[in-house]
Amino acid sequence: MFGDMMGMMGKLKDTQRKVEETKKRLDTVTLEESTTDGLLTVEITANRKIKKIQVDDSLLQDKEQLEDYLILTLNKAIEKATQVNETELAAVAKEGMPNIPGMDSFFK
């Protein structure tokens, strides 16, 4: 019984290490989101860190339009990054979970 418990604890520690490695790797995964007209582009990591914002000069003439574009595009970029982040981390966590009956329903 204790052997099983020690094995599970070891597997959980290994999974925790893999999750941390995945988080570091997600810092290098870059996603891009642009407005449909291409006037504004946001570059973000899968850990939701903004890396770059490119604004076409024509948007600098209309503050309200620029603000609207920023809000919409940043929200889309964050949503996309969150989806990638959660999918990657869930896959690592699911892979490393000990075989406990009923636990698999948490990852569906």
N, C-alpha and C positions, 0 to 999 in steps of 0.2 A: 504494500500500500504506500509506504513512504517512498519507495523507488519511483512509483508512478507520480507521486507528488513532486519529487525532486526533478523528474523528467519534464513535468509540466512547467515547473518554475524555470528550468533552463530554457525551454522552448519559448516561454513568455519573454525572458530576457533577450533571447535571440531576436524575437519579433520586435521588441522595443528598439534594439540596435538597428534593425532593418528599417523601421519607421523613421528613425533619426537620419539614416543615410538617404532615404527617399526624400525627406524634407530638404536636405542639402542639395540633392540632385534637382529638385523642383525649382531651386533658385536659378538654375541654368536653363530651364525650359522657358522660352520666350514666346508669348502669344501677341498677336497684333489684331487690333480692331480699328476699323475706319468707318467714317460716315459714307453713305451711299454715293455721294458726289466726290469723295476722296479729299475733301478740303481739310479734314482733321484726322490724324492717325495717332493711336495710343499704343505703346508697346509696354507689356506688363509681364512679370514672371508668373509662373504657376503658384507661387507663394504670395501673389497679390501685391507685389511691389512695382510701382510705376517706374519704368526705365526711361521712357522717352515720350514726349508729346510733340507732334509736328503740326503746325498750324499754317495754312495757306494765308498769304498776305491779304487776300480779299476779305477774310474773316475779321481782320483787325479794324475794318471800317465800321463793323456792326457789333457792338459790345453784347447786345442782347442775343443775337444769333450765335455768337461765339460761346457765350455762357450756356445756351441750350445745347449746342453741339457737344460741349465738354461734359455736361451732365449725362446726356444720353450715351455718348461713346465710352466714358469712364465706367458707367454702370454696366454696359454690355461687356466691357473688357474684364471687369471684376467678376461678373457672373460666369464668363467663360473660364477664367482662371480658377475660380472656386470649384467649378465642375471638374476640371482636370485634377486639381488638388485632391478633392474628396474621392474621386475614382481611384487615383493612384494609391492613396493612403489606405482606403478600404480594401484594395486588392492585397496589399502587404499584410494588413491586419488579419484578413480572412485566411490567408495562406499560413500564417503562423499560429493561429488559434488551436489549442488542444481540442481533441475530439470529445466535446462535452455535448451529450444529447440535448437538442433543442436550441443550442447556441447558433446553429447555422441560419436560423430564421432572422437573426439580427442583421445579417449581411445581404439580405435579398431586397 
